[in-house]
Amino acid sequence: MAKLKADKISFKYSGNNKLILKDLSISLKDNQVKGLVGESGSGKSTICKILAAYEDNFQGKIQVDGLSTNSKFNPIQLIFQHPEKTMNPKWKMKQSLEESWSADNDILEKFGIKESWLNRWPNELSGGELQRFSIIRALNPKTRFIIADEITTGLDAVTQVQIWQLLLSIAKERKMGILVVSHDKPLINEICDEVVYLNDINNV
């Protein structure tokens, strides 16, 4: 059983003496859906970026199966809340997708990706459509853990349900762990096996 473990993570922004995170430890097993709940500004997105190696100026260790994640492809993939901010505006969607992997038609169809969308620019798609691309990008076959940071916030209810059903189904099939980061407690309680409150594990 694979395991992601963050051990005694501490972090502060450059030029700020106040720690955002202090001695925070959290773990996630494969095939587990764990919720992380916290108020706005509590450091949820910061720990997401640290787990997925978008932020490296921290103290502590991030390991998968006891080994550091300093490989060419990070098995911990982060899906952001705002997909429009993660897409290269100079790339059409096909190039953005293939930067990660060549997804087959089956998964594109599951997520409702129309073939014509592949030749569009990011600004020609809606937030929900872009988020579907973001999720597929994160579902590289080498991915073992997904960090989902408020990924359906701002989307309509039908789209939220569709996205979560698909993501949870694929994660279960591939035995991937998902950390669901949100302040939406009804969602967390509905889809997660276990819930952790950031204030309980962050020692600031």
N, C-alpha and C positions, 0 to 999 in steps of 0.2 A: 504493500500500500504506500503510494507516494505521499509525501507530506511537505508542505510549505511552512516554514517557520521564520518568524521575525522575532529576534531576541534582543531585548533591552535597547529599543530604538529611541534615540534622543535627537532632537532637531531644533534649530533656530535659524531664522532668516539672517542673511548677511547684514551687518550693521545694527542688528537688534539683539540685545542681551537677554531678552526673555525667551525661554524655551517654549516652543509650540507643543512639542512632544517630549516626554521624559520617561525613560525606562519602560517603554511600551513593548509588551510582548503579545503576539497573537499567532495562532497556527491554523492551518487549513489542510484537511485531508482530501485526497482525490475522491470523487463521487460524493462530496459533501457540499451543501449549500448553506453557507453561514452568513448571517446578517450582521452588519456593523452600523449601529445607530448613533447619531450625534447631532447636536445643534449646529446651525450655520456658524462658521468661524471656529469650530472646535478642533479642526485639524484633520477632518475626514479625507479631504482631497490630498492633503500633504502626505498622509500615510499611504494613500493609493499610489502616488507618484514614486515614493520611496520603494514600495514593494515591487513596482514594475520597472525600476531603474531609470526613471525620468529625473530623479533627484539623487545625487550621490554624496552630497555634503552632509552626512549624518553619522552619528555614532551608533554602534550596534552591528548586528549581522542579519543578513537575509540568506536563507539556505533552502534548497530543495533536496530532500533526502540526505541532509547533512553536508551537502556540497554547495559552494558559492555558485551564483548564477552568471559567472563571467564568460559565458559562451557567446558564439556569434548570434545565435537566436535565443532570445530570452523566453523560457517556457512559461513565464508569468506575463500575461498580456492585459493591458489596461484599456477599457472602453470608457471614453470620456462622456460627460453630460452633453457637451456641445460639439457635435460632429463637424459642423461647418468650420470650426477652428482647427481641426486636425487634418483637413484635406488641403492638399497643395492646389491653390486656385489655378495654377498653370498646367495642371494635369487633368486629362479627361478621366472619368471614373474607372475605365478599364486599366489604365496605368496605375492609378492609386491602389486598386485591388491587387494587381499583379506584383506590386512592390513587396507584398507579403507572400502571396502564393497564388497559384492558378486554380481558382475554385471551379469545380465541375458544375455542369448545368443543373444537376440534381439539387445542390444546395442553393444555387441562385433561384431556382423555381420555388423552393421551400420558403425563401424569404421574400418572394414576390418581386424579384428583380427582373424587370423587362429588358430584353436584349438591347433595345434602343437606348436605355439609360447608360449603357457602357460607353457610348460615344458622346455623352453629355458632360458639360462642365459642372463642377460642384454647385455653382450658383443657379443652375437650371433645375435643381432638385429641391424637394421640401426637406424639412428637418427629419421627418420620419423616414423618408427614403434614404437620406444620407446616413442615418443611424443604422439602417439595415446593412449598408456597405461597411460601416465601421465594425459591426459585429462579425461579419463574414471575414474581414481582414484579420480580426483577432483569432478566428477559428482555424488558423494554420494547423495542419496535422501535428506539428511539434509542440503546440500549446498544451500545457498540462493544468494551468490555473488561469482563471479569468477574474480580473478585478473590475467590477461593474459599478462605476461611480455615478449614481443618479441617472442611469442611462435612459430612463423613460420619462423623466420629469419634463413637463411641458408638452408631451405628446398627448393626443386624444386617447380616450379610454380604450377604444377598440384596438388601436395600434399598440398600446401598452400591453394588452393581453396577448396579442399575436406575437410580439417580440419576445415576451417572457416565455410563452409556451414553446416557441421554437428553440430558444437558447437553452432552456432547461432540458428539453428533449435531447438535443445534440450533446450536451454536457453529460447526461446520464449514459448515453450510448457510448461516448468516448471515455467515460470515467474521469472526467475533469472536475476539479473543484471550482466553486464560484464563491467569491466574496461579494455579497450584495450590500453596497454602501448606500444608505438612504436615510431620510428623516420620515419616510412614509411607513409608519408602523403597521398599518393594515396590510400593505404589500409584503413587508418583511415577515410578518406573522403567517401570511398565507403560503409563501414559497420556501421559507428557510427551515432547515433542520434544527438550527441553533441560533440564538441571537446574543450578541455581545454589545454592551453599551460602552462607547468610547471613554466616557468619564470614569468608568470602573477600571479601565486598564491603563489610562494615561495618568501619570503621577505628577503632573505640573501643579 
